Amino acid sequence: MTGRKLVLASNNAGKLAELQAMFAPLGVALIRQGELDIPEAPEPHRTFIENALAKARHAAALSGLPAMADDAGLCVDAFGGLPGVDTAYYCTQFGYEKSDANNVRALLEQLQGQANRRAAMVSTLVAVRSADDPEPLVASGRVAGLITEQPIGENGFGFDPVMFIPEFGLTFAQLSNEVKNANSHRGRAARAMLALMRERWYPGSAA
């Protein structure tokens, strides 16, 4: 149970802390790739799974350790699933500087007068035992909702203020961090990945 290490192909401290807590029962220590001087991998692909896999293989190749990566974004029904992998930079295609607030502004402008406001937040996690692992573990989490007409709520980040979740009757930005993390696309993907690792990589780990 001891001595297991897993490189997280991300330098996001908040994401690391959240995942570390979830994966603690497996006896796995998550290490940010930046701590190992691993540079960020290119993300040239058009799907979450391809980008996450590229990042995981990159981190595994340079560390010699198992690695896990995620790719996530907003998929808007009226836009054929876009912005998808370009979510973080969505507003820049409309001449805005990159920021959460500008992303929200651009989205609401592009959806103005649009009756179909269905959207989903999607997260895909991929883990590999080595850079050449032929059987990566793949886990996805998805939260479907509706884009509001204007931002509502103070919590969260990104598109949380305009992502209305029907099952709660609130936007993500109106939920507490605990409730949001338990029900977010990333939380759902992480729980699915935890189950896969317990089954495939670490059978016999504590539940």
C-alpha positions as CSV (number, residue, x, y, z in Angstrom):
1,M,0.0,0.0,0.0
2,T,2.9,2.4,0.6
3,G,5.2,4.0,-1.9
4,R,2.8,4.3,-4.7
5,K,3.3,7.5,-6.8
6,L,1.2,9.0,-9.5
7,V,2.2,12.1,-11.5
8,L,-0.6,14.5,-12.1
9,A,-0.2,16.2,-15.5
10,S,-1.3,19.5,-14.1
11,N,0.2,22.3,-12.0
12,N,-3.2,23.4,-10.6
13,A,-2.7,23.3,-6.8
14,G,-6.5,23.3,-6.1
15,K,-7.0,20.3,-8.5
16,L,-4.1,18.5,-6.8
17,A,-5.5,18.9,-3.3
18,E,-9.0,17.8,-4.4
19,L,-7.7,14.7,-6.1
20,Q,-5.2,13.9,-3.4
21,A,-8.0,13.6,-0.9
22,M,-10.1,11.4,-3.1
23,F,-7.2,9.0,-4.0
24,A,-5.8,8.8,-0.4
25,P,-7.6,5.5,0.3
26,L,-5.6,3.8,-2.5
27,G,-2.3,4.8,-0.7
28,V,-1.3,6.8,-3.7
29,A,0.8,10.0,-3.5
30,L,-0.1,12.4,-6.3
31,I,2.7,14.6,-7.5
32,R,2.3,17.7,-9.7
33,Q,4.4,17.4,-12.9
34,G,5.9,20.8,-12.2
35,E,7.6,19.4,-9.0
36,L,9.5,17.0,-11.3
37,D,10.4,19.8,-13.8
38,I,8.1,18.3,-16.4
39,P,6.9,21.0,-18.9
40,E,3.3,21.1,-20.0
41,A,2.5,18.9,-23.0
42,P,1.1,20.3,-26.3
43,E,-2.7,19.8,-26.6
44,P,-3.3,19.8,-30.4
45,H,-6.3,17.5,-30.4
46,R,-10.0,18.3,-30.8
47,T,-11.3,15.8,-28.2
48,F,-11.0,15.8,-24.4
49,I,-9.8,12.1,-24.4
50,E,-7.0,12.7,-27.0
51,N,-5.6,15.7,-25.1
52,A,-5.8,14.0,-21.7
53,L,-4.1,10.9,-23.1
54,A,-1.3,13.0,-24.7
55,K,-0.7,14.8,-21.4
56,A,-0.7,11.6,-19.4
57,R,1.7,9.8,-21.8
58,H,4.0,12.9,-21.8
59,A,4.2,13.0,-18.0
60,A,4.8,9.2,-17.7
61,A,7.5,9.3,-20.4
62,L,9.4,12.1,-18.6
63,S,8.9,10.8,-15.0
64,G,9.1,7.0,-15.4
65,L,6.1,6.9,-13.2
66,P,2.4,6.2,-13.7
67,A,0.6,9.4,-14.7
68,M,-2.9,10.9,-14.8
69,A,-4.3,13.9,-16.7
70,D,-7.6,15.5,-17.3
71,D,-9.1,17.7,-20.0
72,A,-12.4,19.4,-19.5
73,G,-14.7,22.0,-21.0
74,L,-18.1,23.3,-21.8
75,C,-20.1,21.7,-24.6
76,V,-22.9,23.9,-25.9
77,D,-25.7,22.0,-27.8
78,A,-26.5,25.0,-30.1
79,F,-22.9,25.2,-31.1
80,G,-22.5,21.5,-32.0
81,G,-20.7,20.8,-28.8
82,L,-18.2,23.7,-29.0
83,P,-16.3,25.4,-27.4
84,G,-15.2,22.0,-26.0
85,V,-11.4,21.8,-25.8
86,D,-11.1,25.5,-26.5
87,T,-13.3,26.5,-23.5
88,A,-10.5,28.3,-21.6
89,Y,-9.8,30.6,-24.6
90,Y,-13.4,30.9,-25.8
91,C,-13.7,34.7,-25.6
92,T,-10.4,35.3,-27.5
93,Q,-12.0,34.3,-30.8
94,F,-14.4,37.3,-30.4
95,G,-11.6,39.8,-29.6
96,Y,-11.8,39.7,-25.9
97,E,-8.8,39.2,-23.5
98,K,-8.7,35.8,-21.9
99,S,-10.6,35.8,-18.6
100,D,-13.5,34.0,-16.9
101,A,-15.7,37.1,-17.0
102,N,-15.0,37.6,-20.7
103,N,-15.7,34.0,-21.5
104,V,-19.1,34.3,-19.8
105,R,-19.8,37.6,-21.6
106,A,-18.9,36.1,-25.0
107,L,-21.1,33.0,-24.4
108,L,-24.1,35.1,-23.5
109,E,-23.7,37.3,-26.5
110,Q,-23.4,34.3,-28.8
111,L,-26.5,32.7,-27.3
112,Q,-28.6,35.8,-27.4
113,G,-32.0,35.0,-28.9
114,Q,-31.2,31.3,-29.0
115,A,-34.0,29.1,-27.7
116,N,-31.8,26.0,-27.2
117,R,-29.7,26.7,-24.2
118,R,-28.7,23.2,-23.3
119,A,-25.1,22.6,-22.4
120,A,-22.9,20.2,-20.5
121,M,-19.7,20.5,-18.5
122,V,-17.5,17.5,-19.4
123,S,-14.3,16.2,-17.7
124,T,-12.3,13.3,-19.0
125,L,-9.5,11.7,-16.9
126,V,-6.9,9.4,-18.4
127,A,-4.3,7.3,-16.4
128,V,-1.4,5.3,-17.8
129,R,0.9,2.9,-16.0
130,S,3.7,3.9,-18.4
131,A,4.1,6.0,-21.5
132,D,3.5,3.0,-23.7
133,D,0.5,1.6,-21.7
134,P,-1.8,-0.1,-24.3
135,E,-4.7,0.0,-21.9
136,P,-5.2,3.5,-20.4
137,L,-7.8,3.9,-17.8
138,V,-10.5,6.4,-19.1
139,A,-13.1,8.0,-16.9
140,S,-15.6,10.7,-17.9
141,G,-17.9,12.9,-15.9
142,R,-20.7,15.0,-17.3
143,V,-23.2,17.5,-15.8
144,A,-26.0,18.6,-18.1
145,G,-27.7,21.9,-17.6
146,L,-28.9,25.1,-19.2
147,I,-27.1,28.4,-19.9
148,T,-28.9,31.2,-18.0
149,E,-29.6,34.6,-19.5
150,Q,-27.3,36.3,-17.0
151,P,-24.8,35.4,-14.3
152,I,-26.3,34.2,-11.0
153,G,-24.3,33.4,-7.8
154,E,-20.9,34.4,-6.4
155,N,-19.1,31.0,-5.9
156,G,-17.0,29.0,-8.3
157,F,-15.2,30.1,-11.4
158,G,-15.3,29.8,-15.2
159,F,-18.8,29.3,-16.5
160,D,-20.3,28.4,-13.1
161,P,-22.4,31.6,-12.8
162,V,-24.3,30.7,-16.0
163,M,-24.5,27.0,-15.7
164,F,-28.0,26.2,-14.3
165,I,-28.4,22.7,-12.9
166,P,-32.0,21.6,-13.0
167,E,-31.6,18.9,-10.3
168,F,-30.7,21.6,-7.8
169,G,-32.7,24.5,-9.3
170,L,-29.5,26.6,-9.0
171,T,-26.4,27.6,-10.9
172,F,-23.1,26.0,-10.0
173,A,-22.1,29.4,-8.6
174,Q,-25.0,29.3,-6.1
175,L,-23.9,25.9,-4.7
176,S,-21.5,25.5,-1.8
177,N,-18.0,24.2,-2.7
178,E,-18.8,20.9,-1.0
179,V,-22.0,20.3,-3.0
180,K,-20.5,21.5,-6.2
181,N,-17.4,19.3,-5.9
182,A,-19.5,16.3,-5.0
183,N,-21.7,16.8,-8.1
184,S,-19.3,18.4,-10.6
185,H,-18.1,16.9,-13.9
186,R,-14.6,16.6,-12.4
187,G,-15.9,15.1,-9.2
188,R,-17.9,12.5,-11.1
189,A,-14.9,11.6,-13.4
190,A,-12.6,11.3,-10.4
191,R,-14.9,8.9,-8.6
192,A,-15.2,6.8,-11.7
193,M,-11.3,6.8,-12.1
194,L,-11.0,5.8,-8.4
195,A,-13.2,2.8,-9.0
196,L,-11.3,1.8,-12.1
197,M,-7.9,2.0,-10.3
198,R,-9.2,0.0,-7.4
199,E,-10.4,-2.7,-9.8
200,R,-7.6,-2.8,-12.4
201,W,-4.4,-1.4,-10.8
202,Y,-4.7,-1.8,-7.0
203,P,-7.1,-4.7,-6.2
204,G,-7.5,-5.2,-2.5
205,S,-7.1,-1.5,-1.7
206,A,-9.2,-0.1,1.1
207,A,-12.7,0.9,0.0
